[in-house]
Amino acid sequence: MMKKQSAYEAWKMLILSLPKGIAAFVVIVAGLAISLPLSAVLIGIPLLAFTLMLSRTIMLGEGDRVAAWLQGRKLSEHANVTQSSSSSEHQSWRSWLASIMKDGQSYRGILFGLLQLPISVLMFTFAIVLPVTALAVLLSPAAYEVSMRLFAFDLFADDWRLNHLFNWSLTSAERSWIAGGVGLVFTVLVPFMLKGLGRWYSAWIVSIAGHEPAVQVAEQAKPVRSREMYEYLMSLGEEVEVDQSVLRPVRAENDGDKLIVRA
């Protein structure tokens, strides 16, 4: 069962997007600046292939992280590393070079590294500004008391035109409490805003990666134990694993003590 997306994990993902975006930008720009001029003497072609492979690895790694957050799961470490290492062990350097140069994801990785920096700056700014602003407005009554007692300065001297619009005669202290109430509402909305930004950032990563990256799930899919769920999944054309003691489908394939049912 898919878990709910965490606002804290979304905030952490947006915060970490900036250092990772800077690192990706520096690595890719430096790799292109070195490999492209040296391609005239052939030594730059392996360097260019290595840059393409590195950019693709960075892009797919970030794609796996955002996909894990979208599904509310923890990303299993070393998932892509073991997959890429096992696939490259049986390749010669020529076939490896050809596969890298022909892979469209490698070139999308270059585009990802160049565009990730401004997008990560924007995400990082929102991730910092939204919580800090909400907390500052929430603490308006305390800020008013401190400014009046220590510095004899009225932070809420301006009536915000409320006295003219609603015929109110509010004191500065009352206006500070109104600001605190607005800050409370803003604070409640901040987690939803962060999750919305996380979904926007995830959509950008998934779109540039070309497909939704596969995430290794720690939990195995449990067999279907109700006829209603079985019929629903079958109507969607899904492959369903069913307990043999519960259902006896017409068309099935034996897999040990389970039945793999296909629509």
N, C-alpha and C positions, 0 to 999 in steps of 0.2 A: 504494500500500500504506500502510495506516494506521500511523503511528509510535507508539511507546510514550509514555505520558504522563510528563512530567518532574516529579519531586518538587520541584526548584528552581522551576520555573514555577508549580507549585501553591502553594509557599510565598510566592512573590512576588505571586501573585494574592490570597492571603488577607491578606497585609500591606497591599496597596493597596486592599483592599475597605473598610478603615476610612476613609481620607481621602475616597474616592469616595462612601461612604455618608453621611459628614457633609455633603459638598457637595450631594449630591442632597436630603438632608433639609432643609437650609437653603434651597435654591433653591425647592423645592416648597412648603414651609410659608410662605415669604415671598411666593411668587406667589399662593397661595390667600388669604393674609391681605390682600393688596392688591386682588386681582381680585374676590373675592366681594362685599365691601361696595360696590364701585364698579359692580357689575352692575345695581344699581337705576337707574343713570343711563346705562346702555348702554355706557359706556366700558370697564367692567370685562369685558365679554364678549370682546373681542379679547385682553385681557390673560389672561383665563381660558383661551382657546384656545391662546395662546402658552405658558402654563404646562403645559397638557395635552400640547402638541407636544414641549416640552422634556423633560417626564417620560418620554414614550414614547421619545424619542431616547436618553435616558440608559439606560433599561431595555434597549432593543434593542442599544445599544452594548455594554453589559455582557454581554448574552446572546451576542453574536457572539464576545466574548473567551473566555467559558467554553466555547462550542462549539468554538472553535479549539483550546483546551487539551484538550478531550475527544478530539479527533481527532488530537492530537499535531502540529498544524500552527501556523504563524505567521499571525496575523491580518493580512490585507492592509489597509494603512492607507487611509483615506478611502473605504472601501467604502460605508458607509451614507451618507456625506456626498454623494457623487456621485449615489447613487440617489435620495435625498430631494430634492436640488436639481433633478435632471432631471425628476422627477415634479411638482414644484411650479411649474416655469417656465410650464407651459401651463394653469394654473388661475387663475381670477379670485379676488379676495379673498373673495367670498361663497362660492364653491364650496370654497375652501380652508377657510374657517371651518366650513362644514357638514360637510366630511369629517373635520375634527378632532373636532368635537362628537359625531359619530356613531360614531367609531372606538372599539371596546371596549378596544383596547390603550392608548389614552390614559388611560382611567380605571384600568386595571391598572398603568400607570406611576405614578399617584398612590399606589396601594397599595404598589407597589415602593419608592418613595421613603420612605414612612413606616416600613415594616418592615425596610428594608435596614440602617438604622442599628443597631438592637439585634443583628441577625444578624451584621453586620460587626464589631461590638465583640466578639462571641463568637468569631468566626473569627480576628480579630487576636490575641485573648488566647491561643488555642490555638497559633497560629503562633509566638508569642514564648515561651510557657511550655514547650512540648514540647522544642525544641532546647536551650534554656538549661538545663532540668532534666537532660536527658540528658548534656550536657557537664559540668555540675557534679558529677553522680554519677560520671561517668567519671574525673574528676580527683580522686577521693577520696584515693588514696594520696599524691598531691602535696600536697593540702590538709592531710593529716595531718602530713606532714613539715614543712611550713612552720609550722603551728600549734605543733608541738612544739619546733622549733629557735628560732623567733623569739619566741614568746609563752609557751612552756611550758604549753600548754593542750591537753588530750587531747580531740579531737573525737569519738573512738570509745570513750569510757570505758564507755558502756552496752553490755552484752553482748547486747542484743536478745533475751534469753531463749534464745539458741542453746545456751549451756552447759547449761541445764536440760533443753531438749528433746532434744538429741542427745548429751548428756554430753560436750560439747566444752570444752576449755580454751583458748580463742583469746585471743591478745593483741590489743591495739588496732591494731597494724600489720596483723595478719592480717585483722581485721574491715574495715579500710580497703581491702584488696585484694579482699575479697568484694564490698564496695560498688562498687569499680571494675569488677569483672566484671559486676555487674548493670547498671551504667551502660553498659558495652560492648554488652550485649544490647539495652538501651533505645535506644542510638544507632543500632544496625542497624535497629531497628523504626521509628524516627522517619520516614524517607522514606515508608514504607508508610502510616503514620498521616497524614502530610501529604497524600498522594494520596487517601486515603479522605475526609479533610475537604474536599479539592478537589472530589471527586465529589458530596459532600453539598451543598456550596455551589452547584455547577453544577446539581444537580437542583432546588434552590430557584429559581435564576434562570430555568431553562427552564420550570418549572411556572408561575411568575408571568407569564412572557412569553406563555404560551399555546401556544407551539410551539417546536420547536428552531430557533433562528435559522440562516439560511443563511450559510455562510462561503465566501468566495471562495477557491478553491483555486488555488495557483500552478501546479501541475502539471496537464496535461491527462490525461484518462483514456486509458490505452493500450488499443489493441484487443486482444481476446482472441485468444490464439495457441495454445490447446489445446482439443481437443474435450471433454475432461473438464470444464474450467471453463465452456465454452459450455453444456454440458448442465445443469450445476449452476445457472447463472444463469437459464437458460430455465425450469427447474423452479420457480424462485422468482418467475417472472413479470417479470423485470427486462429492461430494454432493453439489448441487448448490441451492441457495436461489434466487428465481426469482420473480420480480414484476408481479402480476397477470394481470395487465393492459398492460404489454409489451409482454409477451410470454404466450402461451397456450400449454404446453407440453402434449404429449399423456399420459404419465404415471406420475402422480403426487399425492401428499398427501396434503390435505388442512391443513393449520396451521394458523387459523385466516384469515387475509387478505393477507397472503403470500402463496406461493406454495413451498414446499420442493421437489425438483426434484432429483431423483436418476437414475444413469446410469444403 
